[in-house]
Amino acid sequence: MKTAAYPSPETIAELQRKLAAQQSALDKQQAENARLLALIARKEAQWEAAKQSLFEQFRLAIERRFGPSTEKYRVEQGDLLINEAEVAVDEADAETADETVTAASAAEPSHPAKRRGGRVALPPELPRVEVVHELPEETRHCAGDGSALAVIGQEVSEELHVVPARVEVIRHIRFKYACPACEEGVQIAPPPAKLLPKSNASATLLAYIATAKYQDALPLYRQSQIFARHGAEIPRNTLA
């Protein structure tokens, strides 16, 4: 009858050391996960508090602007100011237009003023892109004696150019690292910070939407149409 082979004390000790090392690595990973979850919870609480504060500031600004008629602009906080701000902007634009027309009618002289000619110079602070227009090589010779022509001056003209907006997707790629021997202790770079948690909108996109809506008075439904023309379907409620 064969006797069962038992592992040697050295083998058992080695296995125990490996088990202890794996348990230690697992404990460290769990502690790191707990720390990250707590950090995410704190960030979400901070963003919620900031959203509450901004909503209250905007509500108070609307009340100061419209006085007793503010009630018709009140919205629930869950609506995220979708209708309130647009109605306020529309009425402000209408009042401004009426005042402009009235002032223009009152100040209109009996004889039209002569307009000064001349083109307004383009702002010097705008970036310049130089495009050089050269004569073909075969034409840069004197027609009389064939000598090479020399540059004696230049004429510069400027035109205002607009680079159309472009919608693109930024892919954030994070490589995972682990020990090839034990395949433990997986590590990965932290994700990039986001202005809005759980959102796929970049900070640049959020700034563009806010500037267009509150600075340029461009309603959200029009912004949605503009994004659609660029190939990005973003509904109005998502923009809000």
Order of alpha helices (4+ residues) and beta strands (2+ residues): alpha-alpha-beta-beta-alpha-alpha-alpha
